[in-house]
Amino acid sequence: MTKSLKERYDFTDDVQVILGGYSLAGLFSLWSAYKSKTFSGIAAASPSVWFNGWEEFINNNTPLSKTIYLSLGDTEEKTKNKVMSVVGDNIRKQEELLKNDKINTILEWNKGGHFSDSDLRVAKAFVWCIENV
């Protein structure tokens, strides 16, 4: 039998576990919010919500994490790449669905494109989660 993260490391129930990442790791973190109750918070900085099938997934699933941070660069949706240009609409839809599900969430817009200040954006995401779980 597979042990949960809290069982494996003998965490007490009050330990808050936050999962997060940038770009595709941000999308994985969001996906994990729908698949596991382990995570108290999700820090999804510039998540790849343009990914094929993501909109259908979020329309048909409910998140299990109760605190989710979202961010995007203010020029990310202005790409000429047709597939990736939906990232802005998709992140807005993500925020709307999370709010409808009564998830403690925020969508922050950062200056620049996808590759601007990724380290600072991830740090900001984790800080928000730590302060809000």
LINWODA-V675048 format. One line per field, one symbol per residue. ss: DSSP state (@ for helix, = for strand, . for the rest). psi: psi as a letter, one per 30 degrees, with the letter a starting at -180 (. if undefined). burial: I if it has 16 or more other ideal C-beta (glycine too) atoms within 10 Angstrom, else O. Layout:
ss: ???
psi: ???
burial: ???
This chain:
ss: ....@@@@.........=====.@@@@@@@@@@@@.....=====........@@@@@@.......=======..@@@.....@@@@@@@@@@@@@@@@@...=======.......@@@@@@@@@@@@@@@.
psi: kkkleeeeghklffkkkkkllkbeeeeeeeeefffkgekelkjjkhkigfkkfeeeeffglkkfkfkkkkllkfgefglfjeefffeeeeeeeeeeeeeeghkjlkjkklkaaegkheeeeeeeeeeeeeff.
burial: OOOOOOOOOOOOOOOOIIIIIIIOIIIIIIIIIOOOOOIIIIIIIIIIIIIOOIIOOIOOOOIOIIIIIIIIIOOIIOIOOOOOOIIIOIIOIIIOIIOOOOIOIIIOOIOOOIOOOIOOIIOIIIOIIOOII
